[in-house]
Structure formats: structure tokens, C-alpha cells
Amino acid sequence: MSSCHRDSVESNLLPNPSIAPPRAAHDRPIIVAIVGPPNSGKSTLFNRLTGLRQKVANFPGVTVEHRMGKAKLKDQHEVFLVDLPGVYSLHPRAEDEQVTHDVLKGERPDFPKPDAVILILDATNLGRHLVLAAPILSLGLPILILLNMADDLAARGGKVDVSALAAELNCPVTLISATKGIGIESIQQFLLGTAVRLNAPPPRIELPVLQDVPKCRQWAAKLGIRASYKAPAPPLWTRRLDAIFLHPVAGPLIFLTIVIAVFQSIFSWAQPIMNGVQHFILGSGLWMKSVLPDTPWRSLLIDGVWSGVGSVVVFLPQILLLFLFIGILEDSGYLARAALIADRTMAKIGLQGKSFIPLLSAYACAVPAIMATRVIENKRDRTATIMIAPLMTCSARLPVYTLVIAAFVPNIPVLGHFLSLPAATMLSLYVLGFLAAITIARVLRSTVLRSGRSSFMLEMPPYRWPTWQSLALRLIDRARVFLRRAGTVIFSVAVVLWVLAHLPIHNGKTPPIEHSYAGMVGKTIEPAIKPLGFNWKIGIGLITSLAAREVIVGTLGTIYGIEGDEPSEGLQQAVHHDLSPAGAVALLIFFAFAMQCFSTLAVVKRETGGWKWPIFQFSYMLALAYCGSWVAFHLTNYFLG
């Protein structure tokens, strides 16, 4: 890209067509890597360029996540964009940094070397982010450098001579705002040029050695001076907010207030939508029952699949609302402050602030949370974080909690309109999981995972307004994941359970469910779970929920559907009939502690390199769940008389 005009950022990024021939049609698709430091706006740009034409996957052989998306250009051209993990340099210290390094260097046999690179840097933090430009430029690939957040730079009194910077770097540089779409035309021109292979390979220029970070910093500093870069002052409102949010007393109290408000809204705001979904499932089930002939296939469809899957889909609004709040907190820059506040607490249990983000993401799902521990350099810190991540209350527990709480806890105010009893009960379960996690972490870090205190460094992004596009894409992706699991795992369990509940057939008749194969399984384990207040139906649910925690709701929906009860509100009434209040408390405690997810165990096995830690994790969590449920059952019975 050295042939571009260096005196104007708005110049055409396409060089002379005679320089390079077009790519042959039979070749693999064009791949352009998007690289940048964390919090540089990389994912926002990726979302804007690809829209809904993207998917999330893991690199083969590792648990590092990346996103691939398709960008459609003029004249029917298209390129594939890969959003690589954020890095500050190409000197890898963690697994995600190693993957970014290997992909860009073409050293991963399972992933082709990119045809071009888009390097996105934070224009308001260019003094530090320019360090990454040296190793990226030395790759010898066509490169476009984007200085993101140009609007923030101008608003805060900063400036940069883009033409001078482009001349020094010998590649195109442009100011953009990924959130507002400013400068996107230049990016599309660069992608189009890559797609039609009109780009000349950039010349090799003398740059600091990749591993020599101090030299890279000196080079970046001199480059910034030559480009007349002025470091902008932090926004006044950012400094004022930080004075409040990072206050040693006010900060934690504000965080606690936000958490309480989130859980209250999950119950109050999501309930009307959930009621609508419930009525739809109930009405459609009755309609199908009226139009389909009375055959075993109708029973399988309505009593098995519809009751099972529908019982879980009802809780999708709550899950999406939780992810909406997490997305707002993350995109606004608040979560980085929460991690800094949490570092003080983490230090007391032997962990560091970097453990906070994986543990927080575990409230969505333990699987990506365990993958996210790759940013923790200290192996013992990382292992301890992995061991406690499943104790965070993931979204898969939400349907179980909501079902039991709705069946047993009256909707009465605790703190006026700010907090109701169901929301307080839900919040207490989240707190219980967190307290158990920090206790286990403390025990591990003082015994088998003992090591010294690790340093903690975190770059604070400025506060920003989240974009609706980014939030919408996040929710759509989460809905896809949830519905895919409902359409595969829960559907499969519902079908298998329906078959087992109708066998063995005697004299052409199906047995009562308690005498079926499914009932036999439940009756077999009933003696072991009866001290917890559980019956054989709950026992079947405990077994099937090993596939995924929320499957127990679908299992109970299928069982009660076969028995003749309708889904939705009928399921709550059926659970209330089969469980005592003490048994309900015990069930909530069991799901707060137990490892009811084989997918998580599989990821732990891959992350730790063997079965030792997954077996230990499953065993201690099962023992904690059983003992905790036993104590909860008997204490509740005692206090209730």
C-alpha cells in the first residue's frame, strides 16, 4: 500500500491496477485480519463492517475465541474479516496473544495467513498504542492503520498530523469513528483493493525487533512527535465519574446498587414478555392438540417436545435482559472500573483483578468464562479461577431459579418498589455462589495452588455511550445460542425422555410414568436424594440436567405434560405440589453449587491439559451441593416447624 498518496487521508486507497494481478477465482476467499489493543474499538468496527454476517468459533486445538464475518463490497466482491484477540504487542505472554501472533505470522497450519491487516488504534491513546504498529508493519502485508475515536480526540483538544504519520509509516492512515461510522468509506476502499488484488506488497522498512518492547516504545514516541501528536486530556466528566465510581467506599456501594437494580428489573420488566410467551406456548399447544389426531406422534410432539422445549424458551426474555445490562456496563467502560474495585477483594482471597472479568462473564456462561482465563499469566491464579468459575450463577441456572422462586416465593415488596422478595431471593442465590467461590479460592490459593501475589495492570477506557447496534448484535448472538441449545440438547433430551416414559409397552398399552423406564431410573436414585426432599421426578431432572442445567425445566415440563398438566403456569403449580418449601430451598441450593454441565467439564479438561482438575472440580462441587442441600432442607424444616 506504499503507492497511496501520503498528503491526504481522503485519497484513493487503490493503487495502479497494473501493479498486481487479480486473485484467481478458484483461490480461497480473501481474509483480512482486524488487529488492535483491547478497548480500541476493534469489535465495534467488526460489527459495523459485517453486521449479522458473522459467527463465533474457536481456533482448532485451543480455546481462544475469534469471530469471522463477511463484508460485502461493491461489484459483488466480498472479503472475510477475522476479529483477532486484542494485544498490546506481538511478544506473546498468554494464549490469546500467542494465537494472534501465529495467525499474523502464518504459523498456524489450521488457519491461512491473512491477505491484509487492518490495525485499529485508539486515537486518544496513541502514545501507548503506536507501539503495536512496529511489529505489525514488519509482517510485510498490506496494512491500513485506523485511528479510532477521532470524534473524542477532537472534542478533548487532541490532534494528530495524519499525513505525516502516513508518510513515516509508509502506509495509509485514516481517522475514523467506528461508533458513528465516520471514515468507513476508506476502509471499504482498502477492502475492495484487497479483494481485486490491486495492492502492491508494502516495502520492507527498518523497524525495531519485535521482542524488543523498549525500542518499540522509543520508536513510537519519536513517531508521535514527528506526527505532531498531542495527548488529549481525559474528559472532565470521565474524571468526575471516576472520582465517584472508584471511591473506596462509594464505589462498591454503587456497584451493589447497580446489581440489585439489575435483578429487580429482570423480574419486573421481563415478566410481561414471559407471560406473552407462556400464553403463546399454551395456546399453540392446545391448537395443535385440537387439529392433530390422537396418536403417539401427537403425544410426542405436544407432551414431549412442546412441553419440554417450551418450558425453557419461556425464560429467554430474562436471559436477554441480563445480557443487555451486562453489555451496557461493558460497552460504557464501567466494567473496567468494577474490575479495579474488585482487585482489592481479589487480593484478600489470593487472586488478582484479572480474575474478575472471567468470573463476571461466568454469570453468562462458565464455558467462555473459563476460556477467558487465558489472559491470566500466572498459572496458579488461572487454575484457581477455573476451579471457581462454575460457582458463579450462570444464565442456565436462571430458568431453574425462576421456576422454583415463582412457585414458592410470594411477590411482595422488601424495599418498596426498588426490591421485591423474588428478586431478593434471586440475588441471595447469586451472592451465595459468589461467597462459595471466594471461599474455595482462598482455600486453594493457601494450599495446593499457593503462590506469590501477581501484579495487576488494566487500561481504563473512557466512558462512552453504548451503541444500539453493538448491543443488538450481542443479544441476537445470545438468543441464537440459547435457541440452538433449546433446539438440540433440550429437544433431544425431551424426545429420549418421552420414549423412556412410554416404555415398556404391555398388552399394547404404555405404563404409568412411574413404572416406565424413566420412572425406574428416578426410583433408583430416589433413596439417595430423599434426604434432600427430592422425589423421583426431581431425580430424573438431576440426571438429564448434566447435559445442561436448564434441561431440568424441560424435563419436568415433559414429565408433567405426559401426566396431563399443561406447560407454563401449570408447571409452577405442579412443582409446588411435588416439592415442600424445604425441598424447594434444597433444590435451589443444589443448583447453586452442583456442576450440572458436561460442556464445562470438557472445557476445563482442555484448559488444564488432563482429567485431574475436572474430576476434582466435579467431585468437590457435588459434595458441596449435596451437603448444602441437606443442611438447607433440615434447617428450613426446623424453622418452619
FENTA-V12564 format. One record per helix or strand of 3 or more residues. SS is the DSSP state (H for helix, E for strand). FROM is the first residue (numbers start at 1). LEN is the number of residues. Records with the same first field share a line. If there is no record, write none. Layout:
SS: FROM-LEN ; FROM-LEN
This chain:
E: 31-6 ; 54-5 ; 65-8 ; 78-6 ; 116-7 ; 142-7 ; 172-4
H: 42-9 ; 74-3 ; 95-11 ; 123-7 ; 131-7 ; 150-6 ; 162-8 ; 184-12 ; 213-14 ; 236-10 ; 250-42 ; 296-18 ; 316-16 ; 334-15 ; 354-8 ; 366-10 ; 379-11 ; 395-14 ; 421-25 ; 468-34 ; 513-3 ; 517-16 ; 536-9 ; 551-13 ; 569-10 ; 581-13 ; 598-11 ; 612-29
